[in-house]
């Protein structure tokens, strides 16, 4: 008899798990129906989300409150939905240049407003009351910077509470006394899941509430939900989940919110191959957060062993945008074998609405313990410095670059022009320079812009222009190229 009861309980748990997995798959497959189309780029501004907030304010399903203002006077709004007794508090963009989850929040709100998934939404909204504070740092978002207008990191203001944004967050935490809090961030795209070449696309953390990193019920509940979310992400980005460092930071909001009694789940959106605007990562946020809300509403996370939390690999920071392995470099008449690690750094335009790339070599030498989003085995290839084309060249087409006899394919990476664009970059694969520009002696070292050619068997086969690898045998437009630079 006892054996039958155990088998019955196992069957019930399996059925519940299967049911929730099915729901997750449906969420992923139907995502485009709920994706907020007006937020399709990372550099979103406060003014872009105001019409969306006003739309929910006019909707009787939602309750919208202005709960504070930023230093520069931008409204902070709390959007709430649900009739349950358990409060859940989610906030995003505490750092102005970390907008992925802000986009996902509006996708989630669209989902909650839609007529589909009625049974699942009734389960969530009858048990929980959800509170969303999107874009906590609108002043930082305006100029796409981490810090607020005071120049401080809001996430280090939990004790002094000097920022109005921080005071708003603290007041809401205290008034809601939420059972769970979701602290939504972006992290560097150069984090990888430890000991793998895979990016930490999503990283989680159940924040510590003391230096000893003790685990009480509050923290263990966060760990269990994180394990559940990790299992979901593994379906869509296998091996691409990391665990954020859990060292206690006494000034940080996450750590203190956990200390104040809310099970705090930190979500960090990292990198994903060929996802410059982080739209796939936004989708993963949407799916995993909604799934987490469902398991919290059903209380099914309680059966998850916290030991599984420790199985999630730590974050590591060993990724480059481009890694060249075993390339030959000549210096002072001698040849050396090096690995090169290159980062394609983003530089904002004046209005912080778009960006261009200005790449640098960040490391060189033995990089065998590092990885690349793009890795090229350059064994047998030799670095050849890019040359300056002696005559002015003025063209706005890539045909010149694709031609077999093009200067580009002959090793020229710098081109004089009579008509330099006022913007500091060009979409053509080369650097445009003024008539007076003089090319510097080529020396490969960290900090320099990676522009050179690769030679094998006496022939130029590839170019590296501003940190982008170009195969000279293929049309430029079929390859992953960002931009060249303009030097005056």
URBEL-V759845 format. One record per residue. SS is DSSP state (hx for helix, st for strand, lp for the rest). BURIAL is b if it has 9 or more other ideal C-beta (glycine too) atoms within 8 Angstrom, else e. D_CENTER is the distance of its C-alpha to the mean C-alpha in Angstrom with 2 decimals. Layout:
SS:BURIAL:D_CENTER / SS:BURIAL:D_CENTER
This chain:
lp:e:52.10 / hx:e:49.43 / hx:e:47.87 / hx:e:47.74 / hx:e:45.95 / hx:e:43.28 / hx:e:42.80 / hx:e:42.60 / hx:e:39.90 / hx:e:37.87 / hx:e:38.33 / hx:e:37.17 / hx:b:34.00 / hx:e:33.31 / hx:e:33.99 / hx:b:31.59 / hx:b:28.82 / hx:e:29.63 / hx:e:29.70 / hx:b:26.26 / hx:e:24.85 / hx:e:26.58 / hx:b:25.07 / hx:b:21.52 / hx:b:22.38 / hx:b:23.79 / hx:b:20.78 / hx:b:18.63 / hx:e:21.45 / lp:b:22.16 / hx:b:18.72 / hx:e:19.52 / hx:e:22.47 / lp:b:20.48 / lp:b:17.43 / lp:b:17.98 / lp:e:18.80 / lp:e:18.98 / lp:b:15.26 / lp:e:14.16 / lp:e:12.30 / lp:e:9.55 / lp:b:12.38 / lp:b:14.23 / lp:b:17.26 / hx:b:19.40 / hx:e:22.09 / hx:b:20.05 / hx:b:19.61 / hx:b:23.24 / hx:e:24.92 / hx:b:22.78 / hx:b:23.76 / hx:e:27.33 / hx:e:27.37 / hx:b:26.63 / hx:e:29.12 / lp:e:31.75 / lp:e:31.06 / lp:e:33.37 / lp:e:31.00 / lp:b:28.75 / st:e:29.56 / st:b:27.88 / st:e:28.68 / st:e:28.04 / st:b:27.45 / st:b:27.02 / st:e:26.30 / lp:b:24.13 / lp:b:26.04 / lp:e:26.33 / lp:e:27.54 / lp:b:24.74 / st:e:25.18 / st:b:23.12 / st:b:23.71 / st:b:23.80 / st:b:23.93 / st:b:25.82 / st:b:27.13 / lp:b:29.22 / lp:e:32.57 / lp:b:31.93 / lp:e:32.98 / st:b:29.74 / st:b:27.24 / st:b:23.48 / st:b:21.37 / st:b:17.74 / st:b:16.17 / st:b:12.96 / lp:b:11.93 / lp:b:14.23 / lp:b:12.45 / lp:b:12.91 / lp:b:9.98 / lp:b:7.46 / lp:b:8.47 / hx:b:6.60 / hx:b:9.23 / hx:b:11.88 / hx:b:11.96 / hx:b:12.20 / hx:b:14.95 / hx:b:17.01 / hx:b:16.76 / hx:b:18.07 / hx:b:20.73 / hx:b:21.83 / hx:b:22.23 / hx:b:24.26 / hx:b:26.45 / lp:b:27.22 / lp:e:30.44 / lp:e:29.08 / lp:b:28.20 / hx:e:30.94 / hx:e:31.89 / hx:b:28.43 / hx:b:27.73 / hx:e:31.20 / hx:b:30.49 / hx:b:27.38 / hx:b:28.92 / hx:b:32.33 / hx:b:31.14 / st:b:28.24 / st:b:27.68 / st:b:24.09 / st:b:23.07 / st:b:19.92 / st:b:19.23 / lp:b:16.51 / lp:b:15.57 / lp:b:17.46 / lp:b:17.14 / hx:b:18.19 / hx:b:19.85 / hx:b:16.79 / hx:b:15.00 / hx:b:18.12 / lp:e:17.66 / lp:b:13.87 / lp:e:14.40 / lp:e:13.51 / lp:b:17.12 / lp:b:19.54 / lp:e:22.68 / lp:e:24.60 / lp:e:22.32 / lp:b:21.49 / lp:e:18.48 / hx:b:19.08 / hx:b:17.77 / hx:b:20.75 / lp:b:23.25 / lp:b:24.13 / lp:e:27.59 / lp:e:28.83 / lp:b:27.29 / lp:e:27.93 / lp:b:25.28 / hx:b:26.18 / hx:b:22.64 / hx:b:22.97 / hx:b:26.46 / hx:b:25.37 / hx:b:22.85 / hx:b:25.62 / hx:b:28.24 / hx:b:26.32 / hx:b:25.60 / hx:e:29.31 / hx:e:30.64 / hx:b:28.62 / lp:e:28.97 / lp:b:26.26 / lp:b:26.52 / st:b:22.76 / st:b:19.99 / st:b:16.30 / st:b:14.34 / st:b:10.91 / st:b:8.22 / st:b:4.81 / lp:b:5.67 / lp:e:6.54 / lp:e:5.93 / lp:b:9.61 / lp:b:9.89 / st:b:11.97 / st:b:14.00 / lp:b:17.15 / lp:e:19.86 / lp:b:18.08 / lp:e:16.65 / lp:b:13.83 / st:b:10.17 / lp:b:9.14 / lp:b:6.98 / st:b:7.92 / st:b:9.90 / st:b:12.81 / st:b:15.55 / st:b:18.93 / lp:b:19.60 / lp:b:22.94 / lp:b:25.58 / lp:e:27.76 / lp:e:27.98 / lp:e:29.57 / lp:b:26.58 / lp:e:29.09 / lp:e:28.34 / lp:e:30.10 / hx:e:29.96 / hx:b:27.24 / hx:b:24.85 / hx:b:26.04 / hx:b:25.34 / hx:b:21.66 / hx:b:21.70 / hx:b:23.42 / hx:b:21.02 / hx:b:18.08 / hx:b:20.18 / hx:b:20.68 / hx:b:17.03 / hx:b:16.41 / hx:e:19.35 / hx:b:17.95 / hx:b:14.61 / hx:b:16.85 / hx:b:18.57 / hx:b:15.76 / lp:b:13.65 / lp:e:16.50 / lp:e:16.08 / lp:b:12.28 / st:b:12.27 / st:b:12.73 / st:b:14.64 / lp:b:13.74 / lp:e:16.75 / lp:b:19.33 / lp:e:21.53 / lp:b:23.04 / lp:e:22.22 / lp:e:25.14 / lp:e:23.75 / lp:b:20.46 / hx:b:20.38 / hx:b:18.87 / hx:b:21.61 / hx:b:24.27 / hx:b:23.46 / hx:b:23.92 / hx:e:27.11 / lp:e:28.27 / lp:e:28.26 / lp:b:25.11 / st:b:23.28 / st:b:19.85 / st:b:16.76 / st:b:13.60 / st:b:10.39 / st:b:7.22 / st:b:3.98 / lp:b:3.44 / lp:b:4.93 / lp:b:7.70 / lp:e:10.86 / lp:e:11.91 / lp:b:9.07 / lp:e:8.77 / lp:e:8.37 / lp:b:5.92 / hx:e:9.24 / hx:e:9.76 / hx:b:6.88 / hx:b:8.49 / hx:b:11.67 / hx:b:11.04 / hx:b:10.52 / hx:b:13.70 / hx:b:15.65 / hx:b:15.06 / hx:b:15.70 / hx:b:18.76 / hx:b:19.96 / hx:b:19.75 / hx:b:21.78 / hx:b:24.25 / hx:b:24.88 / hx:b:25.29 / hx:b:27.75 / hx:b:29.66 / lp:e:29.53 / hx:b:29.05 / hx:b:26.41 / hx:e:29.39 / hx:e:30.59 / lp:b:27.54 / lp:e:28.40 / hx:b:26.29 / hx:e:27.04 / hx:b:24.42 / hx:b:21.75 / hx:e:22.82 / hx:e:22.40 / lp:b:18.60 / lp:b:17.86 / st:e:16.70 / st:b:13.60 / st:b:14.80 / lp:e:13.74 / lp:e:15.61 / st:b:13.62 / st:b:14.59 / st:b:13.85 / st:b:17.58 / st:b:20.04 / st:b:23.74 / st:b:26.01 / st:b:29.71 / st:b:30.26 / st:b:33.62 / st:b:33.82 / st:b:37.19 / st:e:38.01 / lp:e:41.58 / lp:e:43.10 / st:e:41.41 / st:e:38.69 / st:e:35.78 / st:e:33.15 / st:b:29.59 / st:b:26.01 / st:b:23.61 / st:b:19.95 / st:b:18.31 / st:b:15.19 / st:b:14.67 / st:e:14.07 / st:e:13.33 / st:e:16.31 / st:b:16.54 / lp:b:19.72 / lp:e:22.24 / lp:e:21.15 / lp:b:17.40 / lp:e:17.06 / lp:e:16.15 / st:e:15.72 / st:b:17.27 / st:b:16.76 / st:b:18.90 / st:b:18.55 / st:b:20.15 / st:b:21.51 / st:e:19.98 / st:b:22.29 / st:b:25.29 / st:e:27.88 / lp:e:27.55 / lp:b:23.90 / lp:e:24.90 / lp:e:22.68 / lp:b:19.50 / st:b:17.66 / st:b:16.17 / st:b:13.97 / st:b:17.34 / st:b:20.44 / st:b:23.91 / st:e:27.05 / lp:b:29.14 / lp:e:32.17 / lp:e:35.20 / lp:b:33.36 / st:b:34.31 / st:b:32.46 / st:b:34.46 / st:e:33.84 / lp:b:33.16 / st:b:36.26 / st:b:36.97 / st:b:38.71 / lp:e:42.06 / lp:e:42.49 / lp:e:40.57 / lp:b:38.54 / lp:e:37.39 / lp:e:35.62 / lp:e:32.83 / lp:e:32.75 / lp:b:31.28 / hx:e:34.65 / hx:b:35.91 / hx:b:33.17 / hx:e:33.75 / lp:e:37.52 / lp:e:39.05 / lp:e:40.84 / lp:b:38.01 / lp:b:37.75 / hx:b:34.13 / hx:b:35.26 / hx:e:37.90 / lp:b:35.51 / st:b:35.06 / st:b:31.62 / st:b:32.85 / st:b:34.83 / st:b:37.05 / lp:b:37.07 / lp:e:39.41 / lp:e:36.89 / lp:b:33.63 / lp:e:31.02 / lp:e:30.28 / lp:e:26.55 / lp:e:25.41 / st:b:24.20 / st:b:25.61 / lp:e:24.30 / lp:b:27.06 / lp:b:26.64 / lp:b:28.42 / st:b:28.81 / st:b:31.37 / st:b:33.56 / lp:b:36.56 / lp:e:40.11 / lp:e:40.45 / lp:b:37.33 / lp:e:38.20 / lp:e:36.01 / lp:e:35.51 / lp:e:36.73 / lp:e:34.02 / lp:e:32.82 / lp:b:29.74 / lp:e:28.02 / lp:e:24.71 / lp:e:23.75 / lp:b:25.40 / lp:b:24.06 / lp:b:24.18 / lp:b:26.74 / st:b:29.45 / st:b:30.98 / st:b:31.59 / st:b:35.15 / st:b:36.62 / lp:e:40.32 / lp:e:41.14 / st:e:38.88 / st:b:35.63 / st:b:33.16 / st:b:29.70 / st:b:28.30 / st:b:25.30 / st:b:24.73 / lp:b:22.21 / lp:b:20.32 / st:b:20.47 / st:b:22.87 / st:b:25.49 / st:e:28.16 / lp:b:31.34 / lp:e:32.95 / lp:e:30.53 / lp:e:30.07 / hx:b:27.38 / hx:e:26.04 / hx:e:25.31 / lp:b:22.95 / lp:e:19.43 / lp:b:20.30 / lp:b:18.56 / lp:b:21.28 / st:b:24.13 / st:b:25.11 / st:b:28.18 / st:b:30.34 / lp:e:33.27
